[in-house]
Amino acid sequence: MIYDAVQDSEPIRQGDIFISLPRVDLDLGSLLVAGERGAELHNWADIEAGGDGVSLLLQARPVAAIVISQDCDAGRAEDVSLCEIRPFHSVERRAADQADKPKKWVSLVTQHARMNQKWFYLPRDDNYRITERMAVDFRVVLQLGVRGLESVRASNRVGRLNNVAGEHFRERLAEFFRRYAYDEWYPLERDEFAHYVATHQAEDVQPFPWQNQQ
């Protein structure tokens, strides 16, 4: 499909796909601190106020991820940034309600991929251990040390986006991080806004003050 094999000795580059990398989720209001009396729960405000470093007990879960750092940063910086890869239906939930037919996937992979900037579609390919339709979730960013990532590249790197997909990936990544979030209905007149609400059925669509005054 859209992937290339990578030799174990090749340096880490943008578009490299890894499996089973650790994702750590921190709750700043409830951190488990290792101390002389055992593990105790603290919030970050109290820890920070103490001014000293502490040892945290963390839980990590394995996730798939793709390198988003540019090649020069991946080769020179101390840390590499990656975005999590998850099953497509968990990233684009609207797809779960539709029948799994070619017509649906043509629409999702072409039309919806252009409109929805938060994900990048990855087709399944057993040769690269991608056994189901996946998506890069640009909203979930992981950061790992270069040395640590290099130590598992032979065992955990399963492939790399090919040139066609890699160029598209770079553009989609740039679009996501430079996007301007706005409510598209703000210039509608009151009757136009009413039609918008009726046709979109979105709970978070609220009128602006000037749309109530017309």
C-alpha positions as CSV (number, residue, x, y, z in Angstrom):
1,M,0.0,0.0,0.0
2,I,1.4,3.4,1.1
3,Y,4.3,2.1,3.2
4,D,8.0,1.4,2.7
5,A,10.2,-1.0,4.5
6,V,13.0,0.5,6.6
7,Q,16.4,-1.0,7.4
8,D,17.1,-1.3,11.1
9,S,20.2,0.9,10.8
10,E,18.4,3.8,9.0
11,P,18.0,6.9,11.1
12,I,14.6,8.0,12.4
13,R,12.7,10.2,10.0
14,Q,9.4,11.9,9.8
15,G,6.7,9.4,8.8
16,D,8.3,6.5,10.6
17,I,5.7,4.2,12.2
18,F,6.3,2.6,15.5
19,I,4.2,0.2,17.6
20,S,4.1,-0.4,21.3
21,L,5.5,2.9,22.5
22,P,4.7,4.1,26.0
23,R,2.0,6.7,26.5
24,V,1.8,8.2,30.0
25,D,-1.3,10.1,31.0
26,L,-0.8,12.5,33.9
27,D,-3.5,13.8,36.1
28,L,-2.0,16.9,37.7
29,G,-4.6,16.8,40.5
30,S,-3.7,13.2,41.5
31,L,-0.1,12.2,41.2
32,L,1.3,9.2,42.9
33,V,4.6,10.1,44.7
34,A,7.0,7.6,46.0
35,G,8.3,8.4,49.5
36,E,9.8,6.9,52.6
37,R,6.3,6.0,53.9
38,G,5.3,4.4,50.6
39,A,3.2,5.9,47.7
40,E,1.1,8.9,48.4
41,L,-1.3,11.0,46.3
42,H,-0.4,14.7,45.8
43,N,-1.5,17.4,43.3
44,W,1.1,19.2,41.2
45,A,0.5,22.5,42.9
46,D,1.7,21.1,46.2
47,I,4.7,19.3,44.6
48,E,5.7,22.5,42.8
49,A,5.5,24.6,45.9
50,G,7.9,22.3,47.6
51,G,10.6,23.2,45.1
52,D,12.3,19.8,45.2
53,G,12.2,17.0,42.6
54,V,10.1,14.0,43.5
55,S,9.8,10.4,42.2
56,L,6.5,9.8,40.5
57,L,4.9,6.3,40.0
58,L,3.5,6.3,36.5
59,Q,1.4,4.0,34.5
60,A,2.1,3.6,30.8
61,R,0.2,1.9,28.1
62,P,1.5,0.8,24.7
63,V,0.3,2.7,21.6
64,A,1.2,3.0,18.0
65,A,2.6,6.3,16.8
66,I,4.2,8.1,13.9
67,V,7.1,10.6,13.9
68,I,6.0,14.2,13.2
69,S,9.4,15.9,13.9
70,Q,11.2,17.1,10.8
71,D,14.1,14.9,9.7
72,C,16.7,17.5,10.9
73,D,15.1,17.7,14.3
74,A,14.9,13.9,14.6
75,G,18.6,13.7,13.8
76,R,19.8,16.5,16.1
77,A,17.4,17.2,18.9
78,E,17.2,15.4,22.2
79,D,13.5,14.6,21.8
80,V,11.3,13.4,19.0
81,S,7.6,14.2,18.7
82,L,5.1,11.6,17.5
83,C,1.3,11.5,17.1
84,E,-0.7,8.6,18.3
85,I,-2.1,6.1,15.8
86,R,-5.5,4.6,16.7
87,P,-8.2,2.6,15.0
88,F,-10.0,4.8,12.4
89,H,-13.4,4.4,14.0
90,S,-12.2,5.7,17.3
91,V,-10.8,8.8,15.7
92,E,-13.6,9.5,13.2
93,R,-16.6,8.3,15.1
94,R,-19.0,9.1,12.3
95,A,-17.6,6.2,10.3
96,A,-18.7,3.7,12.9
97,D,-22.4,4.4,12.1
98,Q,-22.0,3.7,8.4
99,A,-21.9,0.3,6.6
100,D,-18.5,-1.0,5.8
101,K,-18.7,-0.7,2.0
102,P,-16.4,0.7,-0.7
103,K,-18.8,3.6,-1.3
104,K,-18.4,4.8,2.3
105,W,-14.6,4.5,2.3
106,V,-14.2,6.3,-1.0
107,S,-16.1,9.3,0.6
108,L,-14.2,9.1,3.9
109,V,-10.7,8.8,2.4
110,T,-11.2,11.5,-0.3
111,Q,-13.9,14.0,0.6
112,H,-13.9,13.8,4.4
113,A,-10.1,13.6,4.5
114,R,-9.9,17.0,2.8
115,M,-12.4,18.6,5.2
116,N,-11.4,17.0,8.5
117,Q,-7.9,18.2,9.4
118,K,-7.5,16.3,12.8
119,W,-6.6,12.9,11.3
120,F,-4.6,11.3,8.6
121,Y,-5.8,8.0,7.2
122,L,-3.6,4.9,7.2
123,P,-5.0,1.9,5.2
124,R,-4.5,-1.6,6.5
125,D,-1.5,-3.6,5.4
126,D,-0.6,-6.8,7.1
127,N,3.0,-6.6,5.8
128,Y,3.5,-3.6,8.1
129,R,1.5,-5.0,11.0
130,I,-1.3,-2.5,10.4
131,T,-4.1,-5.1,10.5
132,E,-7.1,-2.7,10.4
133,R,-7.9,0.8,9.1
134,M,-6.1,3.3,11.3
135,A,-5.7,7.1,11.6
136,V,-3.1,9.4,12.9
137,D,-4.7,11.6,15.6
138,F,-2.9,15.0,15.3
139,R,-4.5,16.0,18.6
140,V,-2.5,13.5,20.6
141,V,1.2,14.2,20.7
142,L,3.9,12.1,22.4
143,Q,7.4,13.2,23.1
144,L,10.2,10.7,23.6
145,G,14.0,10.9,23.9
146,V,15.9,10.3,20.7
147,R,18.3,7.8,22.3
148,G,15.4,5.8,23.8
149,L,13.5,5.7,20.5
150,E,16.7,4.6,18.6
151,S,17.1,1.7,21.1
152,V,13.8,0.2,20.0
153,R,13.8,1.2,16.3
154,A,14.8,-2.3,15.2
155,S,12.1,-4.0,17.2
156,N,9.3,-1.5,17.2
157,R,9.6,0.4,13.9
158,V,7.4,-1.3,11.4
159,G,7.8,0.9,8.3
160,R,7.6,4.4,6.9
161,L,5.2,6.4,4.7
162,N,6.3,6.2,1.1
163,N,7.1,9.4,-0.9
164,V,3.6,10.1,-2.1
165,A,2.0,9.6,1.4
166,G,4.9,11.3,3.1
167,E,4.4,14.5,1.1
168,H,0.7,14.5,1.8
169,F,1.4,13.8,5.5
170,R,3.7,16.8,5.8
171,E,1.0,19.1,4.3
172,R,-1.8,17.7,6.5
173,L,0.4,18.1,9.5
174,A,1.1,21.7,8.7
175,E,-2.5,22.4,8.0
176,F,-3.6,21.1,11.4
177,F,-1.1,23.2,13.4
178,R,-1.6,26.4,11.5
179,R,-5.4,26.1,11.3
180,Y,-7.6,28.9,12.6
181,A,-10.5,27.5,14.6
182,Y,-13.8,29.4,14.0
183,D,-17.5,28.9,14.0
184,E,-18.4,28.8,10.4
185,W,-22.0,30.0,10.9
186,Y,-21.0,33.4,12.4
187,P,-21.8,35.5,9.2
188,L,-25.3,33.9,8.6
189,E,-28.4,36.0,8.9
190,R,-31.0,34.8,11.4
191,D,-33.1,32.8,9.0
192,E,-30.0,31.3,7.4
193,F,-28.7,30.4,10.9
194,A,-32.1,28.6,11.7
195,H,-31.7,26.6,8.5
196,Y,-28.1,25.7,9.4
197,V,-29.2,24.4,12.9
198,A,-32.0,22.4,11.3
199,T,-29.7,20.7,8.8
200,H,-26.6,20.1,10.9
201,Q,-28.1,18.8,14.1
202,A,-25.1,19.8,16.2
203,E,-25.6,20.4,20.0
204,D,-22.8,22.9,20.2
205,V,-24.1,25.3,17.6
206,Q,-25.1,28.5,19.3
207,P,-26.1,31.8,17.8
208,F,-23.9,34.9,18.1
209,P,-25.5,38.0,19.7
210,W,-26.0,39.7,16.3
211,Q,-27.9,36.7,15.0
212,N,-30.5,37.2,17.8
213,Q,-30.9,40.9,17.1
214,Q,-31.8,40.7,13.5
